[in-house]
Amino acid sequence: MNILGIETSCDETAASVITDQMKILSNIVLSQDEIHSPYGGIVPELASRNHVLSINYILEKSLDKAHIPIHNIDLISVTQGPGLIGSLLIGLSFAKGLAYTLEKPLIPIDHLEAHIHSAFIENKNIQFPVLALLVSGGHTSLYLMRKKMDAVLLGKTRDDAAGEALDKIAKFLDIGYPGGPVIEKLSQGGNTQEFDFSLPKMSDQSLDFSFSGLKTAALRHIKKNELNKKSPGLKDFLASFEHSVVNALISNLKKAASRHFPESLILCGGVARNKRLRDHFTKLAEEKGFHPYIPAPEFCTDNAAMVAALALEKHRRGEKGKLSLDLNAYARSPH
């Protein structure tokens, strides 16, 4: 059995083919970073237009690499949401057209569930219960899983996502896009204690996140110290800011662990590629005796292999998939 995955939730156009033995035959991702870089962030209209231009090409590349003709695809899966509604509709409409033409079943996939499930692509025997920290440019969420495919939301960001906060500071300083990787690179060797940032705290003791305060404090430091991309103190400032974002994430994860007693921790999403975050995450797991799991870098950022992998798991659990032309996209998670 061959499963096709399609992902267009934001600004990556992706397609993947996997087998029912979870062998990844192809995982093609086309990034739009160069297109959006001049604007310092994603322009939804441009993202949608470029999905239209690229999606058929990416499908063909994925099938070619997998050495699978299109009529040998047995199951189609596609990201339904959350994400940019225009981008989602391109992938969803394309997948519905394929399913209708080929007379193949179609399984819609939640983007956030796929990110969490990406940890299971390479790790089949993750011990439960699990705390999953999902960190990306658009989402920062914390989930509890007492069994596979059963993620309960514990907390989410009330304003900016962690990756979004990094992008906005990078844009303000005009140091490049996407902000997270640029800040990670420019902050190497910087003093994380040079600039003071207070850790965000929720007055209601919830496990929600908030990064607007850190962003405001960062802007205050930039103006007070007249920082720009040529400033000698830029490295220390970026190291301090990145460190504060990571501390906010790990602090909430530690708090959740003290309440829910997990066996394992999962770190997923595009920001999970950040070395400082990975190191702090692994250190927490080692100190508390948890089993840490982080997907390989190619499965952290938006990709279609995680979409196909989740569809395979749903199929194994009895979801056969069906074609519904009424199937629609959703911009925000219904969970």
Secondary structure as GFF3:
##gff-version 3
##sequence-region A 1 335
A	DSSP	beta_strand	2	7	.	.	.	ID=ss1
A	DSSP	beta_strand	12	19	.	.	.	ID=ss2
A	DSSP	beta_strand	24	31	.	.	.	ID=ss3
A	DSSP	alpha_helix	33	36	.	.	.	ID=ss4
A	DSSP	three_ten_helix	37	39	.	.	.	ID=ss5
A	DSSP	alpha_helix	44	66	.	.	.	ID=ss6
A	DSSP	three_ten_helix	70	72	.	.	.	ID=ss7
A	DSSP	beta_strand	75	81	.	.	.	ID=ss8
A	DSSP	alpha_helix	85	102	.	.	.	ID=ss9
A	DSSP	beta_strand	106	110	.	.	.	ID=ss10
A	DSSP	alpha_helix	111	117	.	.	.	ID=ss11
A	DSSP	alpha_helix	119	122	.	.	.	ID=ss12
A	DSSP	beta_strand	130	135	.	.	.	ID=ss13
A	DSSP	beta_strand	140	145	.	.	.	ID=ss14
A	DSSP	beta_strand	151	156	.	.	.	ID=ss15
A	DSSP	alpha_helix	162	173	.	.	.	ID=ss16
A	DSSP	alpha_helix	179	186	.	.	.	ID=ss17
A	DSSP	alpha_helix	212	224	.	.	.	ID=ss18
A	DSSP	alpha_helix	234	260	.	.	.	ID=ss19
A	DSSP	beta_strand	264	268	.	.	.	ID=ss20
A	DSSP	three_ten_helix	270	273	.	.	.	ID=ss21
A	DSSP	alpha_helix	275	288	.	.	.	ID=ss22
A	DSSP	beta_strand	291	293	.	.	.	ID=ss23
A	DSSP	alpha_helix	297	300	.	.	.	ID=ss24
A	DSSP	alpha_helix	305	316	.	.	.	ID=ss25
###
